[in-house]
Amino acid sequence: MRRISPFQEEAVNAHERRLPYQPALDGIRALAVAAVLAYHAGMPWARGGFLGVDAFFVLSGYLITSLLLIEYRTRGRIAFTAFWARRARRLLPALFLMLIGVGVYAVVVAKPDELDRIRVDALTTIAYVANWRPILSGDSYFEQFAVPSPLRHTWSLAIEEQWYAMWPLLLFGMLSLHSGRQGLRAGSLRVPLSGSLRVPLGVSLAMAAGSALLMALLFQPMHDPSRVFYGTDTRAQSLLVGAILAMLLMQRGPVQSALGRSTLQGAAVLGVVFVGFVWARSGDDSTLLYRGGFVALGVGVAAVIAAAVQPGTSLVGRALSIPPLRGLGLISYGVYLWHWPIFLVLTPDRVGWNDYPLFAVRVAATLAVSIASYHFLEMPIRRGAFRQWKASWTLAPAAAGCVAIALVVMTRGGAPTFGVPVASSSEMPLAPPITAANAEYPTGVSWTSSDPLRVLIVGDSVALTLSNTQEEWTQRDWHLAVWNQSVFGCGLVGTEAKLFTGKWTSQGTECAAWRDRWPMFLDMFQPDIVLVLSGAWDTLDMLVDGETLEYGTPEADAHLRAGLDRMIDVLSSQGATVVILTTPYPEKRDLALDGRTNRVDPEHVDGLNALYREVVAERVGEAVIVDLNRYLGHNDALDGVDLRPDDIHYTSEGAEAIARWLVPQLVAIAEEESRTP
């Protein structure tokens, strides 16, 4: 007998494995993606809109499990390759197109310091492990300050794809364990699954409870929740709730009695009210959310799904089936894919609008691209294009490889990736110093030594962006050697700090190890000047040895003063002059793309700068102050140059403008110190 391919096998049996179309499910998709869009636009009435993703999770768990159970019931097995091929045809074309669009964004819009991050994010997206990227890199908090990645939203796609890869195997294994499998007759739609579902139902309940328990145990109130928010293990609970719903409905069938239907519809109405309330009010740092809230939300969505798929009509089903919702639900995958990159391109500065007019423009652009993708790319492939066995199995990996290569090429030349944990001293990769030829400075101040003026830069991410590329310090042929050994996320003093969102976060062992390497940097580079700059880290409340030090109190000032003295002791120990740049004010505005408000208190900035001056006044000959705060003020632009698009970090153009102002002062300081006996 001739063996048929997975794709031919799928075509022959597709009619037996399809769920009847339920328009209300598209309505659920529409509301879920609308909540996400509103959240990412910073709408105040969608504070919990990020939880729309969980509706997708529950729905995916329900639909995928239902399809697998129907196939198992009708045939006694699951065609894994055919299942995965269907998922690939459904998901990959639109994803690859969006990634190419992000590549164009990288070439046309992105700043040089974004490119490495986009490249890594693109590769992890193609590999469907993007949810572990922010966990392992430690980026999550600083998403609030740096320009957000256009692929930040792909974390949820990674979790779903991991589900698609593992759940069919696990479900088949659980079904096969039960003796009820022996009674199945391939091709019969009437063979009950009630017996064979006992094992998977029990295991799924235990796994969902375990996932929720793990989230509750790992979550720390007032700390960054990224580990539990992005983790596959902790977010699987929503997918498992959907799977459990599929098993229960498959086991019990439609609700027939009037009393049962009324009860289910009442539960669905309560579910809609509860889910809507959570989407409107729940913040991403809510303790209740991480301690049972996700399960409760999943159950609420499951109640709505259960009512929507019952035969006949219902209030909830009719409301969710109205044409606008159905239409948005059909293209919801594309809308989710495209909305975030489009939001980043259509900024208030480029569009000239804010708030609801800006939101309308962004949504219109997202819908236009998504509709085109749906009709001209996604549906043709789903209806049969590239269905041949050899072409299909060759095309998917080939397309993935081509997209990966294209993105690597389009994002070449980026700055060091932010947020990557620092290696140990023995493993640390050291970037070569930036050097330039001998020439006079534009102000007439020149470095008279035949050797270049050696400047070591130390600080956090703000200091890191002072030299994003070589050009900022060398394009005027200054006689410099500049080595930037700043680290993203590490303050000068180092402690556990309370963020603007009210969460505590630790700078961790990486920052302590970085400060321990300062003497090594001095030995290797032999700088004339160590340039020091700190952004927000040293202006926050601190947690030291379990004790909270509120910023501005005598205890906090004493801790900062001691840390600054230790810093000067180390950095001046080999004869270099420590030049401390005063911390500039960020512009006070909301970063609406993150759905939250991020502020650095100007009074805290003033307090830190005053402390700098007090410490330096006592360290004459070792340290000096250069007033960057006074130079920048609250400005994000000087002489038409966009200095800080995110209010914190410098663009390449902004860093070059600061260098033009700063270098003559560094030269004057070095010349004066060289004349001091």
C-alpha positions, 0 to 999 in steps of 0.5 A: 500500500502506497504511503501517503504524506502528512499533508495528503493524510490531512486533506483526506481526513480534515472533514472528520477533525474540524470543529464547527465554526463558532463566530463568537470565538472570533469575538473573543479574539477581537476583544482580546487583541483590542485590549492589548492594543489599548494597553500598549497605547497607554489608554487609562481605561485598559490598565490590565489590557496586557491580560488579553494575551491570556484570553488567547492562551485559554482559547488556544488550549481549548481549540488545540486540545479539542482538535487533538481529541477529535482526531484521537477519537476518530482514528485512535492516534494523532498525526503529529507531523500533519498537526505541526504542518498545519500550525506552521502554515497558519503561523509562519507566513505572517510572522516572517513577513512581520520580521522582514518589516522589522528589518526595514524598521532597523535599516530606516528608523532604528538608532545604531544602539538598537540594532544588536538588540533587534538582531538577537530578538529576531533570532529568538523570535524565529526560534520561538524562545523569545519569552526566555530572552528578557528573563535571561538577559535581565532586560525587563525593567529597563524596557521602561527607559531604552527605546523598546524592541519592536519584537518585545511582544513576541514572547507570547507567540513563543509560549504558544508555539512551545505549547503546540510542540509539546502538548500533542505528544504529552496528550497522546501519551496520557491518552495511551496510558488508559485502557479505554484506548482499546475500545476506540474504532477509527472513523467512528464519531460516536465512540466516547472518550469519557474513560480515556480522558480520566488520566489527561484530565487529572494530570492537566488539573494537577499541572495547572495547579502546579503552574499557578503554585509555582507562579505564587511561590516565585513572585515577590511583591514589589519586585520585578515580576518578569520571571513569572510573567514570561516563564513558560512554566508559570504561564502554562496555567492559562493554556491548561485551563483551556485544555481542561475545558475541552476535555470537560466538554468532550466528556459531557457534551452539550448542555441540554437542559434549560436549567443547565443552559441558564446556569452556563449563560449566567456563568458566562455573563459573570465571566465577561464582567469579571474579565472586563473588570480585570482588563480595565483595572489590574496592574502588572504588579498586582499581588492578587494577579500572581497569586491565583489571579491568572487562574481565576481569569482563565476560568472566567474566559473558559466560562465565556468559551463554554457558553459560546460553543453551545448549540443554539443562540445565547445573549453572550454568543450573539453579542460576541458574534456581531460582524465587526468583532468577527471581522477583527477576530479573523485577522487578530493574529496579524493585528497582534503581530503588526501593532507593536512595530507600527506603534513604535514607528508612528510616534507622536513626534512623527505623526504630530498627534497624541492620545486618541487621534494618535491611537486612531492612526496607529490602529488604522495602519495596523488594520490596513497591514493586517488585512492585506497580510490576511487576504494576500498571504495567510489565506492563500497558504492556508487554502493550499499554496505550497501544500506539496509534501516536499515543497512544504517541508523544504520551504519552512526551514529554508524561509526561516533561514533566509529571514534570519540571514536577512535580519542579521544583514539588516541589523549589522553594525549595532552597539553592544547589546543592552542587558546581557549579564556581565561575565566573570573577570576571567571571561569578560570580553573587553572592547578595544579602546576608541582612538583618534589622530592628533589634532587641535580642539575646536575651542583652541584647547589642545592636548600637548602630549604626544600620547593620546588623552586616555579617558575611561568611562564608567557608569550605567546605561546612560554613560554607556550611550555616551559612546554608542559608536566610534564617531561621537569621539573621533569624527573631529580627529581629537587626540583621544583614546576612549574606553567605555566600560559602563554596564547597563543596569549598574549604579555607582554605589550598588544596592537593591533599589525601589523603582518608579513603579514601586517595585524593588529590584536588585542590581545583582552580583553582576554589578558587584563583580563589575565594580570589583573589576575597576582596578583591572580596567585601570591596569589595562588602560592606564587612563589619564581621566576616569569619566563617571556618570550615573543616571537614575540608579543612585536617586532611588530608595535603597534596601541595604542589609534588609533595611530600607533607606528612603532617599534624602534621609541622613542614613541614605546620604551616609550610604551614598557618601561612603559608596562615592568615597570608595569609588573615588579611592579605587578609580584614582588609585593609579593617578587618574583624575576622576571627573564626575558628571552631574546627573541630568534631569530627564524630561518629565513625561509619560512613556505611554508605549509601556502603559505606565508612568516613569519619572525621575524625581528632580529633587532626588537628582538635585540631592545626588548632585549636591552630594557629589559636590560635597564629596568632591570638595573633600577630595581636591586633586583626586576628583572634579565636577563637570556640570552636565545637568546645567548644560542639558537642563530639561532639554531633549534637544539642543540646536536641533539635535535630538539628544534623548528620545526616551528622556534618559539615554543619548542618541549617537547625535546627542552623544556627539553633541555632548562630546563637543562640549565635554572634550575641551573641559577634559583636556583642560582638566588633564593639562592642569593636573599634569602641571600640578606638582 
